[in-house]
Structures are given as structure tokens and as C-alpha cells.
Amino acid sequence: MPLVSWREGCDSGFAGKFDKDRNDECQEEDEDNYYNFGWAVGCEDGHHNTTRTITGRTVWECIKIMNNPVEIEDYKALTQEINTECRLAGEQDYKDGKPFHKERSSACNEYGSPYEEGYKSKCLQNYTEGHCMIVIREEKNYCPFNPDIPECADFLHNATN
């Protein structure tokens, strides 16, 4: 049960929701704070590059969420909600002209690759897949493994000089 409590806590934290009843159940069953610890990691996402976390929340915003609990009926539906939010964040970042957000993509990778898929889908409306993959992965990481992509020709030619 500790891993289930941790996962549910992490997912609900990432979604910005706190289920006090589920937290209490996990504490009774596990005799530990697995839900609570998972929730804190999900809410803050463990990356503190600035005062804001990858989820965009400050520590104080996470505390406010925790002080306003909700009941989460279906954790599978919550996972789908997170997946959708990650995809929309990728789409929005591309539309706003923002660079590909590696940390956000990494955090969303717990749910597949929805951030990257969203970013790429918007990029593909105007550019080729090769161009979009270079924007996402950078030439140095993408082109050596994809030498037949036309967009990599200049990079590979210059890399051999």
C-alpha cells in the first residue's frame, strides 16, 4: 500500500489537489506519511530553479492547496487530467514562442510524453518533423542519430570539420 499512497499523493499534488481523507486513510494503513510526502513532491515537483517550481507553484501556493482539500473520486481520471494539462502546456508554450521546457517535459513524462507531444503537434502545423525535433532535442542530441534528416545536413557537415 505505501507505493499506491505515494503515487496517488504525487498525482494529486501535481494536479494541484489535496485529498485529506485519502491522506488520513494512507496514514492509518501505512503508519506513515506516504500520501503526504508524495503530494509535496508532486505539488512542487522537486525542481526549485527559482522561487517557482516546474508546476508553476510556490511552496506557499502548495500550502494553500493543502489547506483547501477536495475529495478525489477517481485517481485514473486524475491521471488523464494531468496528461491533458501537460499536453496543453506544451501546445501553449509553443504558441507563445517559448523554448521547449525540458524540466516540464521531464516532469510530465511520468504520464507518457504529453508535453513533448503537445509542443511538437503545434510545431508541425508550420514546420517539418525534422525541424521540430531539432527544436525539442537540439541539433547536438538529435542529428547524430538522424543523419538522413535534411535539417541535420549543415550540422553534420560542420561537425566533421
Steps between C-alpha positions, in 0.01 A plus 500: 500500500781755556573522125132551418475775762819663369381487137155637582657775710745589226228508233264711708782740591599538136135573417482759778246310710526366854273220623514513881284189540734296278800640688342390830421153360858456385633607839276245672592220259870578459575656837697751301455812290538346153206692351610825660864465390398397147259792489773751592730362230219516243390850596848644495634240255833497676663756268579837653673697227341823627242578763251323275496131434455316170127483568509879528410497869691649787530310827244740650254426219538128576425569866184691401387205288562263790290723726207476254458124452275336243373147459654315208260230386705341221879505485503353146295798382741728686791348308319572171435857616872545568587352161265748331638793700857406406409477131323836510800655676726380217261638238473833681876535546552450127219743410651758737839465330662353809789256469436134570490465880715194574423491871124524447522229235697281739244549777215418260681187377357319801180503291648410159639784288205737494693828529731406212206372294312828551801714418580291192140496374489880491847521342395254225228741391773724355815289465633154415546228757878531467486870583271442796712220642808721478314773690399246766817294530764742361723421202783353707264244655281428198706521181776248576230231529297626202756571226244461220287791619553792258498756784805324650720530188669829596552393858654167401719663233632758748545240773742303279722801423 
